Structures are given as C-alpha cells and as structure tokens.
C-alpha cells in the first residue's frame, strides 16, 4: 500500500513548530539580526563581533520566560535604525513588564537598553542582559577588561575551556576585530561576569548580569525599576568590507589516505530501552555498533536480571561492553563494586571497559559551591580495578563536560576519561544546536591538557539530554517543541538528527577522541521507531503496524554507515565551508566512502573533486524520507552514478553517501 508523505517540517525537524529566522538590519558597516526581541550575529563589515545580545527574564529554576512582545516599532534609513518594543513575562502569581530600545548606526555603534518594572514581587534567578562573544577569531585573542571599580586589565579570551568564571565584576570588554580596530562592549546597570560557554558546547563566551556569588534566586520588588544597557562602539579605521555570496557552491576535495583510523563508534543502551532493543534485533544487527554502553544504577533497582539482558544483546551483536556504574556508598564502595562484579559474572557479561562515577558527582555545582559528599576518587578507582581486574578503567562524568572540567579526576589512575554532551542546554533553536559543534574541539583539547593526553570517550550523546545535572529531572516537552534540557527532542526523528550526528562524530574524530557513542537504539534518544505511550511521534504513529515494526529514523542510516567506518583509515578532505557542510571519508577493502551533510535549512550545491568515473551515491533527503524510514536498507541500496559535473544538490539537512571502488 502507498504510504502518505510527511510534511517538509516533519521530515526535516520532526515537529510542525516553525523555527523562524529573525529580520536582518544593515546600515553601513553594521549588520544585526533582530530575533523575537533580541539580537543575533552582530557583524562589522561582515565579521562577527558578538554572537548575541539578549534581555532575558529567568525564573527561580533558571528557566527562561518566553516573552510576549507588543507595540513593536521600527525606524530605518541608510545611516541608522531604531527598534522599540514592550514585553511581558508572567505566570499565575508573578508578572513583569519591560521596555526595550535598540539603536544602530552606520559607523558600527549599537545601543540596546532595557527597563523592567515588576508588577508584583518577582522571583528570578536572572533578569537582564546576556552578551555572547563568538569563538571564531576570538579564542585566545587579546582582551581588555574594564572592571566596575575602573581598573583595566590586559588579558585574553581563554584558549582552554575555563571551568570557572574567567572575569568578574565587569563593566566593559574590548577585543580586536581587525588589525588596529577594536570593539568595546560596555555593560551598565549592574556588575557583569563571564563564563566559558564552551563547557556546555555553546559556541560562545557568555557575559551575564549579576555575579553568581550573590544569592539567587532573588526577589525584584514590585514597582522598583531595573534598568540596564549594552553599548557597542568601534574604534580604528575599518578595512574594505568583503562579503561571501550567500548560497555559494561548496567545494570538497578528496585527499590522501591517512595513517589515522576512525575510532570505535558505539551506541548507548539505557536500561529502559533494553527490551525494545532485543525486540528489534534485525535492525540492531544492521546498526552493528562496535561497543554498547550499558548503564547500571543501583538507585534505579538495577540488578543481575538487567545485566543478563545486556549480555544477551551484546553477545548477539558481537559488540564490546562498556559498563557504566553509579556508585552509591561513601565508605563501603569496594564491597559495592565487588557485588556488581559478582552479578556480571553470574550474568555471563564480559566487561571490556568499566566507567565509575559516585552519586555525589552526578549533579552540577556552581563555581565556589560545595559538592555533595563522595568517596576519594583515587581510592574508588583502586577498588574498581580490584573488582574488575580485566577491564579498562574509565572515570569522569556521565553528564556534561562542564562537570568533568570542574571536577577533574586523577587521570593517571585511569585508562580513559568519559563525559557526554547535549546541544540543547542553553538554546534549542536549530542554528544554535548546529553551532555547538564549534565548541567540541576545544573541549577535547582542554581534556588532553589536564589529563596528559589520556584517551577520551565521549557519549552516549544525542540532541536530547541524556541527563540533566542542573535540575531534578528533564524539561517537559508535551507540545513536541524545541525545549532546552528536554530528553525528547523532535529533531531526533528528522533529517536534522542525521546531519547533526554526522557533524558531531566527524568533529570528534578530527579532534582525536578514542571512542564515541551516540544516543540509544530506541526511545526519545533513539534511532529505531518504537511506539511509546504518552509520546506523540507525528507521521510515524500513523504507519500501519506491519510497517511500523521495521521503521527507523533518518539518523539510523547515518549511524549504520558510521559503524561501518569504525577501524578503517581516514581519508583527508579539503572542505571549503565546513560550517555549512560536514564530511567524513574513509578507505576500506571495498574502496573510498564519503559521508556529507548539509548542516542548514537552505539548499546547497556541493562540488566534489578527486572522484573517478565509477563513483556512485545514495541520498537521504526529503524526497527519499518515506523510503529511508520504512526500509532500513534503502540508503545503501539507492545508489546512482555521480553526475559528470560531480555536483550534488543537498536539500535541507540532507545526507549523501558517496562510494568509489578501488582501482
């Protein structure tokens, strides 16, 4: 029977919610994007100076209110623009209004002011401005820091990811945009401080109002105004503007076979998804992960029965096992680990790699805060080696790099370190999620620095948050939306995840990680469709039962191809625009294989160089969505000869697999 075609939105992002792009304002040297009351991509002569300037209202749990805008007015000529609006944030018992004014000039001057008036006593963790500096052209560069007491210090943006706040009590930050041209960002209304947003894979340095050393949450009294402003000024003679044509063709040249190989790529196996994975073994065999990450947490009543299921699945797949163990005891952890080891033996589970983390390290602690009690890590690692003498031993965090960076383990006692990531900690729009890939190499380089180059395992990771170390649980997402720190992100089911996953793995491979694991086989973080009570999965839920039993998400095909790449020699690539197109190539006995993905919503013309006349390709895009999601073999079977002009048209978040046999 013929199956209905999903809408473009469902195929690409898994949700009917539109991720809109803001309005561009361009006068003289200055260009900005006005996006729902805030500014993004502040550029001078095409060079990004600030990633964003936002006036935000956050509740006592750091959740950001979705402000309701009104009375928006815009004035613009060829020399300046002025944007004014009013906004409100409220819930049942609290309400705050604010007015904003944004003014930009052709010489690059930009002013953004906000005045908030609480209509009731208003409990907040932060109300006011947040400024983001980008990474490109900024990391490691000179920085002038003006403090609230007038003292000016000469410093630089951190190169290694800073676990703390690199700059406190800030009034202004100045950095060089072009030789001899400086951008000064002044922040008035309160003391500001900076944190290194790369800790959470955000592609920015974040300077925010009100130091975290002050008590929070705090109350804004009713009727007492909060006034703040951000002013950007440019000094020095600007060079001639250079612009790159939007939508320009991307060129990708095939290079030489490298001495480096693609590291082992595996898959996370949450305890709650084991039964579903076992029920989909034919599809699991197609995925063929090199290892599975099996989570064991005694607080969740995990036991020998769960370990037997892990053993059954790993044995059928022929995959190695990385066992993650949450350690509860503060003093009797050696006996606790011996008990887990005994259960693995009874279950017949061979543990190739063991990672341990005490309960006290599972939740985030702000700089200067006190960690919950936990065992001495050196003693814990010694006990783990005694309990699992044949396994490689790992330590670190089962949550984000932030916690690994702030609670650095004694790496000399470990065989590897581990952490996971999620791209939706602070922002969940499509562009911000893709931009998080920029921060990954800095995380890996920083870990190499403080561990002495210890092998690094990253994962299991997905778009949705595997864990929320910042709160009691995940953010709810009943409307199938883009929500920060939600476990269920609709883009996991769309082409978006197929492209993002390639970008994620490719970035980590180039950064030199030892192992990578992704998401889960089924469930909110999954790759294989499985009907789930209480979770709406548009289009997939309407498939006939006979089809639904074998349905997969587009990311399934990306991961199946990446698992095939594990252990094979990397092939170098020259990519003219790696932000727009992600790529990874390898060589095996069959030939050379290339995976490429369009990382954005706009179509791209990709010109390939260095390929022979026998090259063929398969395409994963909107046109092939139904076939790919209802036939797990489709991506690899749908091969066409590479066009004579070697140009591929990649639609929104499309992934292509190009193959050329040897000879």
MARKETOR-726424 format. One record per residue (C-alpha): residue in one letter; y, z, x. Coordinates in steps of 0.1 Angstrom, whole numbers, padded with zeros to 4 digits, always signed. Example, Ala and Ser with C-alpha at 12.3 -4.5 7.8 and 13.67 -1.06 7.14 Angstrom:
2
a-0045+0078+0123;s-0011+0071+0137;
This chain:
663
x+0000+0000+0000;x+0036-0007+0011;x+0055+0023+0022;x+0092+0029+0015;x+0116+0025+0043;x+0136+0057+0052;x+0174+0056+0052;x+0191+0050+0085;x+0202+0086+0087;x+0167+0099+0081;x+0152+0076+0107;x+0177+0084+0133;x+0185+0121+0128;x+0162+0134+0101;x+0190+0145+0078;x+0213+0129+0053;x+0242+0151+0067;x+0266+0128+0085;x+0277+0138+0120;x+0312+0123+0118;x+0334+0113+0148;x+0370+0125+0149;x+0402+0105+0148;x+0415+0092+0181;x+0452+0097+0191;x+0465+0078+0220;x+0501+0079+0233;x+0510+0068+0269;x+0487+0085+0294;x+0473+0109+0268;x+0443+0104+0245;x+0426+0130+0224;x+0401+0131+0195;x+0410+0153+0165;x+0378+0166+0151;x+0379+0189+0120;x+0409+0208+0132;x+0401+0209+0169;x+0405+0186+0199;x+0378+0170+0220;x+0378+0147+0250;x+0414+0152+0262;x+0419+0124+0287;x+0447+0114+0310;x+0447+0077+0319;x+0410+0076+0308;x+0399+0106+0329;x+0386+0136+0310;x+0408+0166+0318;x+0395+0190+0291;x+0363+0187+0271;x+0377+0206+0241;x+0404+0229+0228;x+0394+0248+0197;x+0409+0275+0175;x+0378+0294+0162;x+0370+0323+0139;x+0337+0341+0145;x+0321+0368+0125;x+0307+0401+0140;x+0275+0384+0150;x+0292+0355+0169;x+0285+0331+0141;x+0314+0305+0138;x+0330+0301+0104;x+0332+0266+0090;x+0370+0265+0083;x+0383+0248+0052;x+0413+0226+0061;x+0442+0218+0039;x+0478+0204+0040;x+0469+0181+0069;x+0499+0160+0081;x+0503+0136+0109;x+0534+0121+0126;x+0530+0095+0153;x+0549+0069+0173;x+0544+0053+0206;x+0557+0083+0225;x+0542+0113+0207;x+0522+0126+0178;x+0523+0159+0158;x+0494+0172+0137;x+0498+0201+0114;x+0473+0218+0091;x+0464+0250+0074;x+0429+0265+0072;x+0410+0294+0057;x+0378+0313+0066;x+0362+0337+0041;x+0332+0354+0028;x+0327+0378-0001;x+0347+0407+0013;x+0369+0392+0040;x+0395+0364+0043;x+0417+0350+0070;x+0442+0321+0069;x+0457+0303+0098;x+0482+0275+0105;x+0479+0251+0135;x+0502+0227+0152;x+0492+0201+0178;x+0517+0180+0197;x+0510+0154+0223;x+0534+0133+0245;x+0530+0101+0265;x+0535+0119+0298;x+0503+0139+0291;x+0518+0171+0278;x+0498+0187+0250;x+0505+0218+0230;x+0482+0234+0205;x+0494+0266+0187;x+0477+0287+0161;x+0489+0316+0139;x+0463+0335+0119;x+0470+0361+0092;x+0442+0382+0078;x+0445+0387+0041;x+0420+0416+0043;x+0409+0437+0072;x+0388+0411+0091;x+0358+0420+0113;x+0354+0395+0141;x+0338+0390+0175;x+0364+0365+0184;x+0394+0349+0167;x+0415+0325+0187;x+0413+0297+0213;x+0385+0284+0234;x+0391+0259+0261;x+0364+0238+0277;x+0367+0221+0311;x+0342+0193+0317;x+0317+0192+0346;x+0323+0157+0360;x+0350+0157+0387;x+0354+0195+0382;x+0323+0214+0395;x+0331+0227+0430;x+0367+0215+0430;x+0398+0234+0438;x+0412+0256+0411;x+0445+0277+0409;x+0440+0307+0387;x+0471+0324+0373;x+0464+0359+0360;x+0482+0379+0333;x+0499+0400+0359;x+0514+0369+0376;x+0492+0369+0406;x+0480+0334+0416;x+0447+0330+0434;x+0433+0298+0451;x+0397+0293+0441;x+0373+0267+0429;x+0351+0259+0399;x+0317+0274+0407;x+0291+0250+0422;x+0261+0271+0415;x+0258+0284+0379;x+0276+0317+0378;x+0257+0344+0358;x+0288+0365+0352;x+0325+0357+0344;x+0339+0340+0374;x+0376+0345+0364;x+0391+0373+0343;x+0425+0382+0328;x+0435+0345+0330;x+0469+0332+0320;x+0466+0296+0333;x+0442+0273+0351;x+0452+0243+0373;x+0430+0216+0387;x+0435+0183+0404;x+0428+0153+0382;x+0438+0125+0406;x+0449+0129+0442;x+0482+0147+0440;x+0481+0150+0402;x+0474+0184+0387;x+0466+0195+0352;x+0479+0230+0343;x+0464+0246+0312;x+0484+0277+0301;x+0469+0302+0276;x+0493+0325+0257;x+0488+0353+0232;x+0461+0375+0249;x+0441+0377+0280;x+0415+0350+0286;x+0384+0348+0308;x+0359+0322+0318;x+0322+0319+0316;x+0300+0293+0331;x+0287+0274+0301;x+0260+0257+0321;x+0239+0289+0317;x+0231+0276+0282;x+0231+0239+0292;x+0265+0234+0277;x+0283+0207+0298;x+0314+0227+0304;x+0332+0258+0318;x+0344+0279+0289;x+0376+0299+0289;x+0380+0321+0258;x+0403+0346+0244;x+0398+0384+0246;x+0377+0397+0275;x+0342+0408+0267;x+0348+0441+0284;x+0369+0451+0254;x+0350+0465+0224;x+0335+0440+0199;x+0333+0433+0171;x+0368+0444+0163;x+0390+0445+0132;x+0421+0424+0126;x+0442+0445+0103;x+0453+0428+0070;x+0487+0412+0072;x+0491+0415+0110;x+0495+0380+0125;x+0475+0367+0155;x+0495+0341+0174;x+0482+0321+0204;x+0489+0288+0221;x+0474+0264+0247;x+0497+0241+0266;x+0485+0213+0290;x+0510+0199+0315;x+0505+0172+0341;x+0524+0172+0374;x+0525+0144+0400;x+0526+0106+0399;x+0499+0091+0377;x+0480+0061+0391;x+0475+0030+0371;x+0451+0035+0341;x+0417+0020+0344;x+0396+0016+0313;x+0360+0006+0308;x+0353-0017+0279;x+0336+0002+0251;x+0301-0012+0244;x+0299-0029+0278;x+0265-0040+0288;x+0244-0015+0307;x+0225-0028+0338;x+0193-0013+0350;x+0178-0025+0383;x+0142-0018+0393;x+0138-0004+0428;x+0111+0006+0451;x+0080+0029+0446;x+0089+0064+0457;x+0068+0089+0477;x+0075+0114+0449;x+0054+0116+0417;x+0061+0125+0381;x+0053+0163+0378;x+0027+0175+0353;x+0040+0174+0318;x+0026+0197+0291;x+0032+0210+0256;x+0039+0244+0242;x+0013+0259+0219;x+0028+0286+0197;x+0002+0310+0182;x+0012+0300+0147;x+0005+0263+0154;x-0030+0266+0170;x-0049+0259+0138;x-0028+0229+0129;x-0032+0215+0164;x-0070+0219+0161;x-0069+0201+0127;x-0052+0171+0144;x-0074+0167+0175;x-0075+0129+0174;x-0037+0129+0177;x-0037+0157+0203;x-0061+0135+0224;x-0035+0107+0222;x-0008+0131+0234;x-0032+0142+0262;x-0010+0169+0278;x-0017+0178+0314;x-0014+0215+0305;x-0008+0237+0275;x+0015+0268+0274;x-0003+0295+0254;x+0018+0324+0242;x+0003+0359+0239;x+0024+0387+0225;x+0007+0420+0215;x+0036+0429+0193;x+0025+0400+0171;x-0011+0413+0169;x-0023+0385+0192;x-0059+0392+0201;x-0091+0377+0216;x-0096+0355+0185;x-0063+0337+0193;x-0074+0333+0229;x-0107+0317+0217;x-0087+0291+0198;x-0066+0285+0229;x-0098+0280+0248;x-0112+0256+0222;x-0081+0234+0222;x-0077+0233+0260;x-0114+0225+0265;x-0113+0196+0241;x-0081+0182+0257;x-0092+0189+0293;x-0058+0205+0299;x-0050+0233+0322;x-0038+0265+0307;x-0005+0284+0314;x-0008+0318+0296;x+0025+0335+0288;x+0020+0372+0284;x+0047+0396+0269;x+0042+0430+0285;x+0049+0460+0262;x+0042+0490+0284;x+0067+0506+0307;x+0042+0526+0327;x+0007+0515+0318;x+0013+0478+0322;x-0016+0475+0347;x-0041+0486+0321;x-0024+0464+0295;x-0028+0433+0317;x-0064+0442+0326;x-0071+0444+0289;x-0056+0409+0284;x-0077+0396+0313;x-0108+0411+0298;x-0101+0393+0265;x-0096+0360+0282;x-0130+0364+0299;x-0146+0372+0266;x-0130+0341+0251;x-0140+0319+0279;x-0104+0309+0285;x-0098+0299+0321;x-0062+0307+0330;x-0048+0284+0357;x-0013+0298+0355;x-0001+0332+0343;x+0035+0340+0334;x+0045+0376+0326;x+0077+0389+0311;x+0084+0425+0299;x+0097+0431+0264;x+0129+0446+0279;x+0139+0412+0293;x+0134+0392+0261;x+0169+0398+0247;x+0202+0388+0261;x+0225+0413+0277;x+0262+0405+0284;x+0276+0409+0319;x+0282+0445+0326;x+0258+0456+0298;x+0227+0478+0302;x+0193+0462+0300;x+0166+0479+0279;x+0140+0497+0300;x+0114+0476+0317;x+0088+0480+0345;x+0098+0474+0381;x+0091+0437+0385;x+0075+0439+0419;x+0050+0464+0405;x+0045+0444+0374;x+0037+0412+0394;x+0013+0431+0416;x-0005+0443+0385;x-0006+0408+0372;x-0022+0395+0404;x-0048+0422+0402;x-0057+0413+0367;x-0057+0375+0372;x-0065+0370+0408;x-0074+0333+0404;x-0043+0323+0386;x-0010+0311+0399;x+0016+0337+0390;x+0049+0330+0374;x+0078+0351+0363;x+0113+0347+0349;x+0122+0343+0313;x+0105+0330+0282;x+0140+0324+0268;x+0170+0306+0284;x+0182+0300+0319;x+0210+0324+0312;x+0187+0354+0313;x+0168+0341+0344;x+0202+0338+0362;x+0214+0372+0351;x+0181+0390+0357;x+0168+0372+0388;x+0132+0381+0396;x+0119+0389+0431;x+0108+0353+0437;x+0090+0360+0469;x+0063+0377+0449;x+0057+0347+0426;x+0041+0313+0428;x+0066+0298+0404;x+0095+0307+0381;x+0100+0298+0345;x+0125+0295+0317;x+0131+0275+0286;x+0163+0259+0271;x+0177+0247+0238;x+0207+0224+0234;x+0220+0240+0202;x+0231+0274+0214;x+0269+0269+0210;x+0273+0235+0194;x+0250+0214+0173;x+0267+0181+0168;x+0249+0150+0181;x+0272+0143+0211;x+0272+0179+0223;x+0234+0180+0222;x+0231+0149+0243;x+0258+0162+0267;x+0237+0193+0275;x+0216+0171+0298;x+0246+0171+0322;x+0241+0208+0329;x+0203+0207+0337;x+0205+0196+0374;x+0230+0224+0381;x+0206+0250+0366;x+0177+0237+0387;x+0198+0236+0419;x+0210+0272+0412;x+0175+0284+0407;x+0164+0268+0440;x+0193+0286+0457;x+0184+0321+0445;x+0146+0317+0447;x+0145+0300+0481;x+0131+0268+0465;x+0103+0283+0446;x+0085+0258+0422;x+0102+0258+0389;x+0086+0253+0355;x+0109+0245+0326;x+0098+0249+0290;x+0084+0248+0264;x+0117+0233+0252;x+0128+0213+0222;x+0160+0206+0203;x+0154+0236+0181;x+0155+0271+0196;x+0120+0283+0206;x+0135+0318+0209;x+0169+0334+0201;x+0176+0361+0227;x+0211+0366+0213;x+0200+0379+0179;x+0172+0394+0158;x+0159+0360+0147;x+0168+0323+0144;x+0196+0310+0124;x+0185+0299+0089;x+0187+0262+0081;x+0179+0258+0043;x+0200+0226+0040;x+0183+0206+0067;x+0215+0206+0087;x+0227+0208+0123;x+0228+0245+0129;x+0232+0264+0161;x+0202+0285+0173;x+0180+0273+0144;x+0143+0268+0150;x+0141+0239+0126;x+0164+0211+0137;x+0160+0179+0115;x+0166+0157+0145;x+0132+0167+0159;x+0118+0143+0132;x+0141+0114+0140;x+0146+0088+0168;x+0172+0112+0182;x+0145+0135+0195;x+0126+0106+0210;x+0157+0097+0230;x+0168+0132+0239;x+0133+0142+0251;x+0132+0112+0274;x+0166+0122+0287;x+0155+0158+0291;x+0123+0150+0310;x+0139+0123+0332;x+0168+0146+0342;x+0144+0174+0352;x+0121+0150+0371;x+0151+0138+0391;x+0161+0174+0397;x+0128+0181+0413;x+0111+0206+0389;x+0074+0214+0394;x+0063+0213+0358;x+0078+0205+0324;x+0066+0215+0289;x+0080+0204+0256;x+0082+0219+0222;x+0050+0222+0202;x+0023+0199+0186;x+0032+0207+0150;x+0057+0228+0131;x+0095+0229+0133;x+0094+0221+0170;x+0066+0197+0167;x+0056+0161+0173;x+0029+0157+0147;x+0038+0158+0110;x+0023+0187+0090;x+0033+0197+0055;x+0048+0232+0056;x+0056+0255+0027;x+0093+0262+0025;x+0103+0235+0049;x+0116+0202+0035;x+0109+0171+0056;x+0126+0142+0040;x+0106+0109+0037;x+0076+0124+0054;x+0069+0147+0025;x+0067+0117+0002;x+0040+0099+0022;x+0006+0096+0005;x-0019+0122+0016;x-0041+0097+0034;x-0011+0085+0054;x+0005+0119+0059;x-0026+0133+0076;x-0020+0110+0106;x+0018+0108+0105;x+0038+0115+0137;x+0074+0118+0146;x+0090+0092+0169;x+0091+0118+0197;x+0053+0117+0197;x+0054+0083+0213;x+0078+0094+0240;x+0056+0123+0249;x+0024+0103+0249;x+0040+0079+0273;x+0054+0107+0295;x+0020+0124+0297;x+0006+0091+0309;x+0032+0092+0337;x+0022+0126+0350;x+0010+0125+0386;x+0020+0088+0392;x+0045+0076+0417;x+0081+0074+0406;x+0099+0041+0409;x+0136+0042+0418;x+0162+0028+0394;x+0198+0018+0396;x+0214+0027+0362;x+0250+0015+0357;x+0256+0041+0329;x+0231+0070+0329;x+0250+0088+0302;x+0245+0060+0277;x+0210+0050+0288;x+0183+0074+0300;x+0155+0060+0321;x+0123+0068+0339;x+0099+0045+0357;x+0065+0050+0374;x+0038+0030+0391;x+0000+0033+0384;x-0030+0012+0388;x-0020-0009+0358;x+0014-0018+0370;x+0050-0005+0367;x+0061+0012+0334;x+0097+0019+0324;x+0109+0041+0295;x+0145+0036+0285;x+0165+0052+0256;x+0199+0047+0240;x+0215+0081+0241;x+0240+0074+0214;x+0245+0061+0179;x+0262+0028+0189;x+0240-0002+0198;x+0237-0011+0235;x+0228-0043+0253;x+0206-0034+0282;x+0202-0060+0310;x+0171-0054+0332;x+0169-0066+0367;x+0139-0070+0390;x+0112-0077+0364;x+0088-0106+0366;x+0077-0132+0340;x+0047-0112+0329;x+0068-0082+0317;x+0064-0071+0281;x+0079-0043+0260;x+0075-0022+0229;x+0104-0009+0208;x+0108+0024+0189;x+0138+0020+0167;x+0149+0020+0130;x+0132-0014+0124;x+0098+0000+0137;x+0102+0035+0124;x+0077+0033+0095;x+0051+0016+0116;x+0055+0041+0145;x+0054+0072+0124;x+0023+0062+0104;x+0004+0046+0132;x+0001+0068+0164;x-0010+0037+0184;x+0019+0015+0173;x+0044+0020+0201;x+0019+0009+0228;x+0004-0019+0207;x+0037-0035+0196;x+0043-0054+0228;x+0065-0085+0231;x+0073-0106+0261;x+0105-0096+0278;x+0132-0122+0269;x+0141-0147+0296;x+0176-0132+0300;x+0159-0098+0304;x+0183-0082+0279;x+0171-0057+0253;x+0191-0047+0223;x+0188-0009+0218;x+0198+0004+0184;x+0209+0040+0177;x+0187+0064+0197;x+0161+0036+0203;x+0134+0039+0230;x+0118+0010+0247;x+0087+0009+0269;x+0087-0020+0294;x+0055-0028+0314;x+0048-0052+0342;x+0013-0056+0357;x+0008-0056+0394;x+0008-0090+0411;
